[in-house]
Amino acid sequence: MLDYTKTRNRDRGFTVLELVIVVAVALVLAAIAVPRVMSIVSDISLRYAATDMSGLLQTARIQAIK
């Protein structure tokens, strides 16, 4: 019975090595994902600016015709 409780208590939780591996994998995935997300945000911002400029030009054309 004594050996069972020692084994059971020792098997609970994560080891430091397991935690380091998980953190390393998370950092690698973040290093891959962050530049892509920044690129997507930049593209969305550029599209918004182009759409806004197009609307302003259309408004200027309408004003010029009037």
N, C-alpha and C positions, 0 to 999 in steps of 0.2 A: 504494500500500500504506500509506503514511503517513496519508493522509486516512481510510482505512478504520479504522485503530486509534484515531484521535482521535474519530471519530464513534461507534464502538463503546463507548469508555470514557465518553463524555458521555451516552449513552442509558441507562446503568445506574442503578438506584435511583429514588427518588421525589423530586420537588421539594418545597420547603417549602410552596408553595401547595397542592399535592395533600394533603399531610399535614394542613394547617390545615383544609381542606374536610372531610376524613374525621373529624377530631376534632370539628368543629362539628356534623356530622350525628349523630355518636354522642352528643354532649351534648343535642341536641334530642330524640333518641329516648329518652334516659335521663330527661329532664325530663317526657316524656309518660308513661313507664312507671312511674317510682318512686311517684307518688301512687296509681296504680291498685294496685300491689303492696301498698302500705301499707294501703289500704282493704280489700283481700282478707285480709290478715293480721288486721286488726281484726275483720272479720266472722267469721273462723274462731275467734278468741279469744272473741267474744261467743257464738257457737254452743256452744263448749265450756263456757262458764260457765252457759249456760241448761240444757244437758244435765246438768251436774253438780248444779245447783239442783233440777231435776226429779227426779233420783235421790235427793237428800236428802229432798225432800218425800215421795216414795214410801216411803222408809225410815221417816219419821216417821209416816206413815199406818199402816204395818204395825205399828209399835211401839204406836201408840194403840189399835189393834184388839186387840192381845194384852193 
